[in-house]
Amino acid sequence: MSKRNRRQLQYLLGGGTILLLFLLLIPSIPVHQAGAQPASGDSYKELDDKIKTFFDTLLSGNTTNAFENLLLQSPLGSSSAPVAEVRTKLDETKKQVGDFHAYEFYQAKPVGKDIVLIRYILKCEYYPVIWTFTFYRKPSLQGSTGAPWQLVEMRFDSNLDI
């Protein structure tokens, strides 16, 4: 082997050592999880409990009660058109994805200080379905003793590109 080839090999091995060290150190670098609570200290437990009750009722087969309880104190609850649309879409989707079996928390993503997107995975017979619940804390309710968060949008999709 020529001197030039040896130098090139040493250069490559030296670079490979750096790359190997970098790859070995990656797992020790702390990573911020997407589903973590925001730094502001807001807790979404009340919202999480409300969503879990929704899914528990939905899994029991009582779709009407599931939506009624979820939409209490929500601007969506006063308008039956969007709710009827979601329920119709849910019935159609259920034919494609199969029976609902379980659900799992996926992510709580704050958008600024007064909006939070909470995502769950609904595990169905054939496909999972991603549910996104959008809650808004309107300025006139901030600091009140009641639940300041209101459900302003909910959607679901079997497309897993989230």
N, C-alpha and C positions, 0 to 999 in steps of 0.2 A: 504494500500500500504506500502510495506517495505521501510526502509531507503535507501537501495540499489537501489530499483526501482525509488524512488523519485530523487536520485542523477543522475541516468541515464536520467530521464526525464528532469531534470534541465540542464544537459549537452547538451542534444539534442536540447532543446529550446534555450539555449544560442548559440549553433552553428547555429541554424535556424535563429536567430536574425542577426548574422553576415552575413549569406548568403543573407538574405532579404535586409540588408543594402547595401551589395555589388551589388545586382541586381537593387536596386533603384538608385545607383550612376552611373551605366553604361551609361545611356543616357546622363549624363552630361560630360562625357569624350569626348573631341574633337576627331573626326575621320577624317583622311586624305582621301578624295575621290580619287578613282582610276582615274577619268577623269580630275583631276585638272591639271593646267599648271605646268610645272617643275619649280624648284626653280631658275634655271639659268636665268629666265626672257624671254626665247624664247616665241614667240607668234605664234600660228598656225592659225591665222585668215585667212591668204592668202590661206592656204591649205584647211581650212574649207569652204571658199567661193568657191574654185574650186570644191570641192566634192559636195557642195549644187547645183552648176550649173549642174554638172553631173547628179545628181538625178532628178532635175527639168526637164532636157531634156529627161532623161530616162522615167519619168512618163508621159511626153507629147507624148511618143510613137516613138520618133526619136532616136533609139538606135545608129545608125551610127554616128550622130553628137555628141551624148553624149560621146562616146568613143574617137572620134577624138579630141574634145575639152579637154578632160581630159588628153590625152596623148601628147598634145603639149609640146615640150621641155622635153620629157621623153625618156630615152633609149628604153622604150617599144614601143614608137611610131614609131621607125625606123624598128622594126621587126614586121611583120604582123602575124606571126605564133602564138605567145602567145595571141594576141588580138583576132584572129579568134577562138582560142580554148575557151577563156573566153566567147565570144559572143555565140558560139555554146552551151556551157554549160548553159548559161543564158537562151537561148531559150528552152532547155530541162527542166530546173528547173521551168520555168514559167508555163509549162504544169502541173507540180505537185503542185505548190504553189498558182497558180491563178494569177489574174491581180495584178499589182503593184498599191498601193493606196497612200502611204505616206512613209516618212522616218524620222528617229530620230537619233540625235547624241547619241552615247553611251560612247565612251572613247577615250582619247588621251593619249597614253602611250609612253613616251620617253624611248629609249633603248640607254643608253649612251648619248653623246652630239649631235651625228650626224645622228641618226635614230629615227624616230617616227612612231608608229603604230596608225592609226586613225580608229576607228570602228564606224559603223553606223548600225542601224536596218532598213531594208527595210520591210515595213508592206504590206503584200500581202493578197489576199483574204482568203487563207486557213492557211498559215503558215508564220511566220516571217523569214527573211533571214538576216544573219549577214555578213556584208561586212567589210573586213579589207584592208586598203590602207597603204602600207609601203613607206615612203618617206625617202630619203637619202640626206644628205648635203655633197657632196664630197669636199675634202679639197681644190681643185683648185678653187672652187666657193665661198668659205667662204670669207666674207668681200666684195664681189662684190655688185654692186648696183642693179643687177637683182635679180630675185627670185632664191635663192641658193638651194631650195629644189627640188628634182626630184622624181617623182613616179617611184619606181623600182619594185614594185610588187602589185598586187591586187588580191584578192580572195574573194569568198563568199561561204557560207555554210548554209544549213537549220538545221544543227546539232547545238543545242543551248548550247552544252558543251564548253564554252569558258573560 
